[in-house]
Every structure is written in structure tokens, then in C-alpha cells.
Amino acid sequence: MLLSLDIRDVLIIDRLELRFQPGLNVLTGETGAGKSILLDSLGFVLGWRGRADLVRQGADQGEVVAEFALAKDHPAQAILEEAGLGARETLLLRRVNTRDGRKTAYINDRRASGDILRALSDSLVELHGQQDDRGLLNPRGHRQLLDAYAGAEGALAACRAAWRNLRTARDAHGAEVARLKEMAAEEEYLRHAVAELDALAPEPGEEETLDTKRRQMQAAERLRADVARAHAALSDEGAERLLTDAMRWLDGAADGLEGALDAPIEALSRAMDALGEAQQGVESAVEALNFHPGELEAVEERLFALRGLARKHGCLPDDLAGLGDELRAKLDRLDNGARHIAELARAEKDAEAAYAAKAKALSALRAEAAARLDAEMARELAPLKLERAAFRTAIADGEPGPEGQDLVHFEVATNPGAPAGPLSRIASGGELSRFLLALKVCLARGTNGLTMIFDEIDRGVGGATADAVGRRLRGLATGAQVLVVTHSPQVAARGQHHWRVEKLVRDDQTLSRVVPLSADARIEEIARMLSGDTITDAARAAAQDLLRAEVAL
């Protein structure tokens, strides 16, 4: 609900503070008094497109502040949360327009973009008038309006989910077909590469092992000669024979030296043991250095083959095994592609059937709701002196999408036998306003926290028809908030809160102000609306009759 509207230095308004109430709020005044400026100011703070030169002459900037009360479940709360502005019980919108044309918006005293402002405005205010292209006259929104009337939230959610599943199935099918087509173009390469890799059968870490073995073999001749000489030096023709002779000689002399040779003999014994260990190690080394002459060639060929294949595929030798697995998987997918494509095609067909069922259910719900809306509109049009007119909710086949495959637009025929057409083309100004009001009465049930504004929607009607318009506006305002700019005394009399917009001249400047009306002032204003500039007693009496009729309701 709109709580207040504060305007500073906008057009002919210097300072204006309005406090609105629930129910039906009416604004009246002579033509040119500034009623349209109030709507321009509200549209400005809500981010709507409008006139650019809003700043009052002589001021540096114009400013409009609007305050709204928000219930916890108000749609604006979700928009605030998504924008990181947090949920609030009240919402403060402020927008500034400088003399040079720069516009700055604030939401709850934080800078905000125009996109967020406009998203909020759609959930806060709905404007209706004879030139309104934001609401009921915009055919792009007619399907959404019908869905809200039908209570189709559950069917819409199911249809959107089925559409998402269908898109996913189509994308998977199409992507797999494209992948297989791409792989088919390189089938010959894949088969050759896999055969080459399978023949070589590379293993991770194999290159390093082969390289080490190759270097050892290349150095084996030189190393084997050195090790063989060492082995000869340690054998029974070398160190072993000398140590054995020394041991024998010392043993023969030991008895005559009374223990003097015990320590040297013990040391020689240990040396003999160590020499034996050395001989065994050297013999093992000699055996290890013995290899078949063709083994080095085989190792080199294997190593060169690994490195050559790695260069061919642009990878490391250790990655060849993984590459083989990857290419074999591609080849397997290619070989089994027809079966996989068939499975994906079946999944897509099943998703199409599921979507078609959900879309059909949604279409049936819309058709049933359209029939109810048409019947309800017929009942609403009669009191508005449009009993000879016909309203029809036209539903046609359209392109399938997340919200079904129906095209919805509202059509009217103003006379029996006349062709039906869009609201904005068929109806005249007065007829259009009454069509819009009747349609809003039918569609507004369950409106959640939306402030509805009607700008001279009663133009071109009077008498009993104007009274019927006023009654419907009053009915719309039950449990809600409706703002009406009107020239009709019958409509003004239905208001629960009444303001008069008027001009005054101060310091050679024309200014506009809005005055809340007391009970007596309402009589005078409605009398003026009935009689014109000269207010007669008869006009006052007629105004009192209108107000008493409202109180009697």
C-alpha cells in the first residue's frame, strides 16, 4: 500500500506531502490544476518512462519520495532480497532529477539501479487509463492475467519443469549426434591410433626405466673391464693368495713367539672374511654386467618407439597409456553410438510426451478460465451500459515454450454482429474505460498488496453509468487501495478519502497544491463538479444526496 508521496520542486509543485489511506482515494480538481503532475511524479519515483523536464523553474533539482507498506508475503520482498536490500515492513523509494538531466534512485537510502526500481514498481503499483500500455491494454500480458485469474500456478510450474526436462533431453540428444558426427570424421585416425597404441602397449614410468637400463648397458663394457680387473686382484692369484701365504707363515712362527703374533693373525683372519665378502659382491657385479648383445638394441628400439609415438600425439611418454584409454573410449562410443543415440531419442520422445501432457492440461485450465471470465465480464458490462457489447478471451495455438503453447489476447465487439478486435482498437474512449474497469474488477480478486491507480477512467460517462463506475471502484477498494483521478461527481462521492488539487499564484509563480477535504469541503467540491464555477444551492443539495447515498451503502 502507498503510504505517502513527498514531492519537492517538480514542475509547478514546490513542496507537497500526501498521506494516503487504504480503500478508495479520490483526487479531483479543475482541468490543469496539476492532477497529472501527481501521476508524473509517482511514475518518476517508480522508474517509469515519462517527461524529462521535471525540475521546477529556478530549482537545482527535483525530488520525489514514496513510502510503501509491505506485508511479509508481498512480492516486492523477494525482489528486495534478491537485490541484497533485505526484507522490510516499509519500503522507501527516493529519486532525484538534477537540472542537467541526471537521475539518481535510492531504495531504503541505498543507491539502486533503474532496473531494480522498475522491477519493484511492477509489484507495487498498477496504473490504468485510456492510454495505458503497461497493463490491460498490453496483449503481451494477457496470458499472464488469464493464468492469475485461473489460479494456474501449479499447472504453470509443472509445465515449466516439463519444458526444462524436454530442453535437457533435446540438448543431450543433439550434442551426442554432433559428437558422433565429429568422431565419425576421424574414425580412421582413431582406429589407426588405437591399434598403434595397443601394439606398443606403453606403461606409465616405462620410459625412465628403459632410459636407465640403456645408459647402464652403454657403460657396461668399460665398467665390466674395471670390475674384472678388480676381481682378478682379489682372487687366489692376487690378494687372496698373498693373504693366505702370510697367514700360513705367521701360523708357523706363532708358537716360537709366545703370543706376539696372536693379534696380527686375528686381524688377518678378519681381513680374509672381508675379502671373501668383497669377492662375492664383485662377482655379482660382473654377472650383472653380462647381457646379450642384442638386448641393448631392443631397449633402444623400445625407448625410441615410445618417444616417437609421444611426439606424434603431442604428449609425454608416460601419458601414452592414458591417451590409449581415452581413444579407446571414443572408439567404443562410436561403435556403440547408434544404440546410445536411440536411447537419447527415446528419452527426448518421452520428454516431448510429458511436456505435451502438461501443456494440454494448462490449455484446458486456460480454456475453462476463459469461459468463466467471458461470462463474468458479460455480467459486469451490463450495468456499465455496455450490455450490447461482447468480450471474448481468444486462445490460439502458438510456439511451445515453458508456459505452454497458447496465445492469449482479449477481444471486444461493441455492437452485435460487429467483428471482434483488440481492446485498444475497437472501443471508443468512454467504452474503453468501462471495458478496462470491468476487466479489472474481474481480474483483481486476490491482488496481493497492489496499489491500483485509475486515471480519469470515467471519462466520457455520466449519470447512472458514472455511478456504476464508482460502485465498481469502491468494490475494488475493499481490502485494498485504489487511487482515482476523476472529473465525475458520482465517482468522487464513492471515495473514502478525498483530495482536491488546485492552483495558486504566490510571488508571481503558479504553484499546485493538494488539499485533504473535510465533510463540508467535500460537499462544496462535488457541487462544483456538478454545476461548474457557480455553485448553487441545488448543486449542494445534489452533492449531499450523492454523499448520503454512499453512506447508505
C-alpha positions in Angstrom: 0.0 0.0 0.0 1.2 3.5 -0.8 1.5 5.4 2.5 2.9 8.7 1.4 4.2 10.7 -1.6 6.5 13.7 -1.0 7.3 15.9 -3.9 10.0 18.7 -4.0 10.5 21.2 -6.8 8.7 19.2 -9.6 7.1 21.3 -12.4 4.7 23.6 -10.6 4.9 21.8 -7.2 7.4 23.4 -4.7 6.6 21.2 -1.7 3.9 18.7 -1.3 3.3 15.9 1.2 0.5 13.5 0.7 -0.6 10.7 3.1 -2.8 8.1 1.5 -5.1 5.6 3.2 -6.5 2.1 2.5 -9.7 2.0 0.5 -10.8 4.4 -2.3 -8.8 7.6 -2.5 -10.1 10.2 -5.0 -8.3 13.3 -6.4 -10.4 15.9 -8.0 -9.8 19.4 -9.3 -10.2 21.6 -12.3 -8.5 20.8 -15.6 -4.9 22.0 -15.5 -4.8 22.1 -11.7 -1.9 19.6 -11.6 -3.5 16.2 -11.2 -1.4 14.7 -14.0 1.7 16.1 -12.2 1.0 13.9 -9.3 0.9 10.8 -11.5 4.1 12.0 -13.4 5.8 12.4 -10.0 4.7 8.9 -8.9 5.8 7.4 -12.2 9.2 9.2 -11.9 10.0 7.7 -8.4 8.9 4.3 -9.7 11.2 4.5 -12.6 8.6 4.7 -15.3 9.4 6.5 -18.6 8.0 10.0 -18.7 8.8 13.6 -19.4 12.4 14.6 -18.9 11.9 18.3 -17.8 10.6 17.7 -14.3 12.6 20.2 -12.3 10.7 23.3 -11.2 11.9 26.5 -12.8 14.5 28.1 -10.5 15.4 24.9 -8.6 18.6 22.9 -8.9 16.9 19.6 -8.6 13.6 17.9 -8.2 13.0 15.0 -5.7 10.2 12.6 -5.2 9.9 10.2 -2.2 7.3 7.4 -2.0 6.8 5.2 1.1 5.0 1.8 0.8 3.8 -0.6 3.5 4.8 -4.2 2.7 3.3 -7.4 4.1 5.7 -10.3 4.7 4.4 -12.2 1.7 4.4 -9.1 -0.6 6.1 -9.9 -4.0 8.4 -6.9 -3.5 10.1 -8.7 -0.6 11.6 -11.3 -2.9 12.9 -8.6 -5.2 14.5 -6.8 -2.3 16.1 -10.0 -1.0 17.5 -10.9 -4.5 18.9 -7.4 -4.8 20.6 -7.7 -1.4 18.5 -4.9 0.1 16.8 -7.1 2.8 13.1 -7.5 3.6 11.4 -4.5 5.3 7.9 -3.7 6.6 8.1 -0.4 4.9 9.8 0.5 1.6 11.2 3.9 0.9 11.8 4.9 -2.7 13.6 8.2 -3.5 14.6 9.6 -6.9 16.3 12.8 -7.7 16.4 14.6 -11.0 19.0 17.4 -11.5 18.7 20.4 -13.7 21.2 18.9 -16.2 19.0 15.7 -16.5 20.9 13.3 -14.3 18.7 10.9 -12.3 19.6 9.0 -9.2 17.5 6.4 -7.4 17.6 5.2 -3.8 15.9 2.2 -2.2 15.8 2.3 1.6 18.5 5.0 1.4 20.8 2.9 -0.7 21.7 3.7 -4.3 19.9 1.4 -6.8 19.6 0.9 -10.5 16.7 1.7 -12.6 16.1 -2.0 -13.4 15.6 -2.8 -9.7 13.3 0.2 -9.3 11.2 -0.8 -12.3 11.0 -4.4 -11.1 9.8 -3.2 -7.7 7.3 -0.8 -9.3 5.6 -3.7 -11.2 4.8 -5.3 -7.8 3.7 -2.1 -6.1 1.5 0.0 -8.4 -0.7 -0.7 -11.4 -1.8 2.2 -13.5 -4.9 2.1 -15.7 -6.1 4.8 -18.1 -7.3 5.2 -21.6 -3.7 5.3 -22.9 -2.4 2.6 -20.5 0.0 0.3 -22.3 1.6 -1.1 -19.1 -1.4 -3.2 -18.0 -4.6 -4.5 -19.5 -4.1 -2.9 -23.0 -0.8 -4.7 -23.5 -1.6 -8.0 -25.2 1.8 -9.5 -24.2 0.5 -9.6 -20.6 -3.0 -11.1 -21.3 -1.9 -14.7 -20.9 -0.3 -13.9 -17.6 -3.5 -12.2 -16.5 -5.6 -15.2 -17.5 -3.3 -17.6 -15.7 -3.6 -15.5 -12.5 -7.4 -15.5 -12.9 -7.3 -19.3 -13.4 -5.1 -19.9 -10.4 -2.8 -21.8 -12.7 0.4 -21.5 -10.6 0.7 -25.3 -10.1 0.0 -26.1 -13.7 2.4 -23.5 -14.8 5.2 -24.9 -12.5 4.6 -28.4 -13.9 4.7 -27.1 -17.5 7.9 -25.2 -16.8 9.5 -28.3 -15.3 8.4 -30.5 -18.2 9.8 -27.9 -20.6 13.2 -27.8 -18.8 13.3 -31.7 -19.0 12.5 -31.5 -22.7 15.2 -28.9 -23.4 17.7 -31.0 -21.4 16.7 -34.2 -23.4 16.9 -32.3 -26.7 20.3 -30.8 -25.9 21.7 -34.2 -24.8 20.4 -35.9 -28.0 21.7 -33.1 -30.3 25.0 -32.9 -28.6 25.6 -36.6 -28.8 24.6 -36.6 -32.5 27.1 -33.8 -33.1 29.8 -35.6 -31.1 29.4 -38.8 -33.0 29.3 -37.0 -36.3 32.6 -35.3 -35.3 34.1 -38.6 -34.2 32.9 -40.4 -37.4 35.0 -37.9 -39.4 38.1 -39.1 -37.5 37.2 -42.8 -37.3 40.1 -43.9 -39.5 42.5 -41.9 -37.3 41.1 -43.4 -34.1 41.3 -46.9 -35.3 44.9 -46.5 -36.5 45.9 -44.7 -33.3 44.3 -47.3 -31.0 45.9 -50.1 -33.0 49.3 -48.4 -32.8 49.0 -47.8 -29.1 47.7 -51.4 -28.4 50.7 -52.8 -30.4 53.2 -50.8 -28.4 51.3 -51.2 -25.1 53.1 -48.4 -23.2 53.1 -48.4 -19.4 53.5 -45.5 -17.0 57.1 -45.0 -15.9 58.4 -47.3 -18.6 60.5 -44.6 -20.3 62.5 -43.8 -17.2 63.2 -47.5 -16.6 64.3 -48.1 -20.2 66.5 -44.9 -20.2 68.3 -46.0 -17.0 68.8 -49.5 -18.4 70.1 -48.2 -21.7 72.6 -46.0 -20.0 73.8 -48.8 -17.9 74.2 -51.1 -20.9 76.1 -48.4 -22.8 78.6 -48.1 -20.0 78.8 -51.8 -19.3 81.9 -52.6 -21.4 84.1 -50.1 -19.6 82.6 -51.0 -16.2 83.0 -54.7 -16.8 86.7 -54.4 -17.6 87.4 -52.4 -14.5 85.3 -54.8 -12.3 87.0 -57.8 -13.9 90.5 -56.5 -13.1 89.3 -55.8 -9.5 88.0 -59.3 -9.3 91.4 -60.7 -10.5 93.2 -58.6 -8.0 91.1 -60.1 -5.2 91.2 -63.8 -6.5 93.6 -66.6 -5.5 96.0 -65.2 -8.0 96.1 -61.9 -6.2 95.2 -60.6 -2.7 93.7 -63.9 -1.6 96.9 -65.9 -2.4 99.1 -63.3 -0.6 96.9 -63.2 2.4 96.8 -67.0 2.6 100.6 -67.3 2.3 101.0 -64.6 5.0 98.6 -66.4 7.3 100.4 -69.7 6.8 103.8 -68.2 7.6 102.6 -66.4 10.7 100.9 -69.6 12.0 104.2 -71.4 11.6 106.1 -68.8 13.6 103.5 -68.1 16.2 104.5 -70.9 18.6 108.0 -69.6 19.0 107.0 -66.0 19.7 104.8 -66.8 22.8 101.6 -64.9 21.6 103.3 -61.9 20.0 101.6 -62.8 16.6 98.1 -63.5 18.0 96.8 -60.0 17.3 98.2 -59.9 13.7 96.8 -63.3 13.0 93.4 -62.3 14.3 93.4 -59.2 12.2 94.4 -61.2 9.1 91.6 -63.6 9.8 89.1 -60.7 9.8 90.7 -59.4 6.6 90.2 -62.8 5.0 86.5 -62.7 5.9 86.1 -59.2 4.5 88.0 -60.2 1.3 85.5 -63.0 0.8 82.6 -60.7 1.1 84.2 -58.3 -1.4 84.9 -61.1 -3.8 81.2 -62.2 -3.7 80.0 -58.6 -4.4 82.4 -58.1 -7.2 81.4 -61.5 -8.8 77.7 -60.4 -8.6 78.5 -57.1 -10.3 80.4 -59.0 -13.1 77.4 -61.2 -13.6 75.1 -58.2 -13.7 77.2 -56.5 -16.4 76.9 -59.5 -18.6 74.0 -59.1 -21.1 73.1 -60.4 -24.5 74.5 -58.2 -27.3 71.0 -57.7 -28.9 69.4 -56.6 -25.6 70.8 -53.1 -25.8 69.4 -52.7 -29.3 66.0 -53.9 -28.2 65.9 -51.5 -25.3 66.9 -48.6 -27.5 64.3 -49.5 -30.1 61.6 -49.7 -27.4 62.7 -46.3 -26.0 62.8 -44.6 -29.4 59.4 -46.1 -30.2 57.8 -44.7 -27.0 59.3 -41.2 -27.5 58.4 -41.1 -31.2 54.8 -42.0 -30.5 54.7 -39.4 -27.7 55.9 -36.7 -30.1 53.3 -37.8 -32.7 50.5 -37.4 -30.2 52.0 -34.3 -28.6 52.2 -35.7 -25.1 54.7 -37.2 -22.6 55.6 -40.8 -23.0 54.1 -41.5 -19.5 50.8 -40.2 -20.8 50.5 -42.6 -23.7 48.7 -45.2 -21.7 46.1 -42.7 -20.6 45.7 -41.5 -24.2 45.1 -45.0 -25.3 42.3 -45.4 -22.8 40.8 -42.1 -23.9 40.9 -43.0 -27.6 39.6 -46.5 -27.0 36.6 -44.9 -25.1 35.9 -42.7 -28.1 36.1 -45.6 -30.4 33.8 -47.6 -28.1 31.3 -44.7 -28.1 31.5 -44.6 -31.9 31.0 -48.3 -32.2 28.0 -48.2 -29.8 26.8 -44.8 -31.0 23.7 -46.0 -32.8 22.4 -47.7 -29.6 23.2 -44.6 -27.5 21.5 -42.3 -30.0 18.4 -44.4 -30.0 18.3 -44.3 -26.2 18.6 -40.5 -26.2 16.0 -40.2 -28.9 13.6 -42.3 -26.8 14.3 -40.1 -23.8 13.6 -37.0 -25.9 10.3 -38.5 -27.2 9.2 -39.4 -23.7 10.0 -35.8 -22.6 8.0 -34.4 -25.5 5.1 -36.5 -24.5 5.3 -35.4 -20.9 5.5 -31.8 -21.9 2.6 -32.1 -24.3 0.5 -33.6 -21.5 1.4 -30.7 -19.1 0.8 -28.1 -21.8 -2.5 -29.7 -22.7 -3.6 -29.6 -19.1 -2.6 -26.0 -18.9 -4.5 -25.2 -22.1 -7.6 -26.9 -20.7 -7.3 -24.9 -17.5 -7.0 -21.7 -19.5 -10.0 -22.6 -21.7 -12.1 -23.2 -18.7 -11.0 -19.9 -17.1 -11.5 -18.0 -20.3 -15.1 -19.2 -20.4 -15.7 -18.1 -16.8 -14.0 -14.7 -17.4 -16.1 -14.1 -20.5 -19.3 -14.9 -18.6 -18.2 -12.7 -15.7 -17.4 -9.9 -18.0 -20.8 -10.1 -19.6 -22.4 -9.6 -16.1 -20.1 -6.6 -15.4 -20.7 -4.9 -18.7 -24.4 -4.6 -18.4 -24.5 -2.1 -15.5 -21.9 -0.1 -17.3 -24.3 0.4 -20.2 -22.3 -2.0 -22.4 -24.9 -4.8 -22.5 -24.8 -4.9 -26.3 -21.1 -5.3 -26.3 -19.3 -8.6 -26.1 -16.0 -9.5 -24.6 -14.0 -12.6 -25.6 -10.8 -14.2 -24.4 -9.2 -15.6 -27.5 -6.9 -18.5 -27.3 -4.9 -19.7 -30.3 -2.0 -22.1 -30.8 1.4 -20.7 -30.5 5.0 -21.8 -30.3 5.6 -24.2 -27.5 7.5 -22.8 -24.6 8.0 -23.0 -20.8 4.5 -21.6 -20.2 2.7 -23.8 -22.7 1.7 -23.2 -26.3 -1.2 -20.8 -26.1 -1.5 -17.3 -27.4 -4.0 -15.3 -25.4 -5.5 -11.9 -26.1 -8.6 -10.1 -25.1 -11.0 -9.0 -27.8 -14.2 -6.9 -27.8 -17.1 -6.2 -30.1 -19.0 -3.1 -29.2 -22.2 -3.9 -31.3 -23.9 -7.2 -32.1 -22.7 -8.6 -35.4 -19.6 -6.4 -35.4 -16.2 -8.1 -35.8 -14.3 -8.5 -32.6 -10.9 -6.9 -32.2 -8.3 -5.8 -29.7 -9.5 -3.6 -26.9 -7.4 -0.6 -27.9 -8.6 -0.6 -31.5 -12.3 -1.4 -31.2 -13.5 0.6 -28.2 -14.0 4.3 -28.1 -12.6 6.4 -25.3 -15.6 6.1 -22.9 -16.2 2.5 -23.9 -12.6 1.6 -23.4 -12.5 3.0 -19.9 -15.6 0.9 -18.9 -14.2 -2.2 -20.5 -10.9 -1.8 -18.6 -12.8 -1.2 -15.3 -15.0 -4.3 -15.8 -11.9 -6.4 -16.7 -10.0 -5.1 -13.7 -13.0 -5.9 -11.4 -12.9 -9.5 -12.7 -9.1 -9.9 -12.6 -8.3 -8.1 -9.4 -9.5 -10.7 -7.0 -6.6 -11.9 -4.9 -4.4 -9.0 -5.8 -1.6 -9.1 -3.3 -0.7 -5.7 -1.9 -1.0 -3.8 -5.2 -2.0 -0.2 -5.3 -4.3 0.4 -8.3 -4.5 3.8 -9.9 -7.2 4.8 -12.3 -6.5 8.0 -14.3 -9.8 9.5 -15.5 -11.1 6.1 -16.3 -14.6 7.5 -16.0 -14.0 10.0 -18.9 -17.0 10.2 -21.3 -19.6 8.7 -19.0 -22.1 10.3 -16.6 -25.3 9.7 -14.7 -26.1 6.1 -13.9 -23.2 4.8 -15.8 -20.8 7.0 -13.8 -22.5 5.8 -10.7 -21.9 2.2 -11.8 -18.2 3.0 -12.4 -18.0 4.5 -8.9 -19.6 1.4 -7.3 -17.1 -0.9 -9.0 -14.2 1.3 -8.0 -15.4 1.2 -4.4 -15.8 -2.6 -4.7 -12.2 -2.9 -5.9 -11.0 -0.9 -3.0 -12.5 -3.3 -0.5 -9.5 -4.7 1.4 -7.1 -2.9 -1.0 -6.0 0.5 -2.0 -7.3 2.4 -5.1 -6.4 5.9 -6.2 -8.7 7.6 -8.7 -8.2 10.8 -10.6 -11.7 11.8 -11.6 -13.9 14.5 -13.0 -17.1 12.6 -12.2 -19.1 13.7 -9.1 -20.7 10.3 -8.9 -17.3 8.6 -8.7 -15.9 11.2 -6.3 -18.8 10.7 -3.9 -17.8 7.0 -3.6 -14.4 7.9 -2.3 -13.5 7.2 1.3 -10.7 9.8 1.2 -10.9 12.9 -0.9 -8.3 15.4 -2.0 -8.7 18.5 -4.2 -5.9 19.5 -6.5 -5.8 23.3 -7.0 -3.6 26.1 -8.4 -2.5 29.2 -6.6 -0.2 32.1 -7.5 2.4 33.1 -5.0 5.2 35.7 -5.6 4.3 35.7 -9.3 4.7 31.9 -9.5 2.0 29.4 -10.3 2.0 26.5 -7.9 -0.1 23.4 -7.4 -1.2 22.1 -4.1 -3.3 19.2 -2.8 -5.8 19.8 0.0 -7.5 17.0 2.0 -11.2 17.7 2.2 -13.4 17.7 5.2 -17.0 16.6 5.0 -18.2 20.2 4.3 -15.4 20.8 1.8 -16.4 17.6 0.0 -19.9 18.9 -0.4 -18.6 22.1 -2.0 -16.2 20.2 -4.3 -18.8 17.8 -5.5 -21.2 20.6 -6.0 -18.6 22.4 -8.1 -18.1 19.3 -10.2 -21.9 19.1 -10.7 -22.6 22.8 -11.5 -19.3 24.4 -12.6 -17.8 27.7 -11.4 -21.1 28.9 -9.9 -22.1 26.7 -7.1 -25.8 26.8 -6.4 -27.8 25.5 -3.5 -29.3 23.0 -5.8 -25.9 21.7 -6.6 -25.0 21.5 -2.9 -28.2 19.6 -2.3 -27.4 17.2 -5.1 -23.9 16.7 -3.7 -25.3 15.9 -0.3 -27.7 13.4 -1.9 -24.7 11.7 -3.6 -22.8 11.5 -0.4 -25.8 10.3 1.6 -26.3 7.6 -1.0 -22.7 6.5 -0.5 -23.1 6.4 3.3 -26.2 4.3 2.9 -24.4 1.6 1.0 
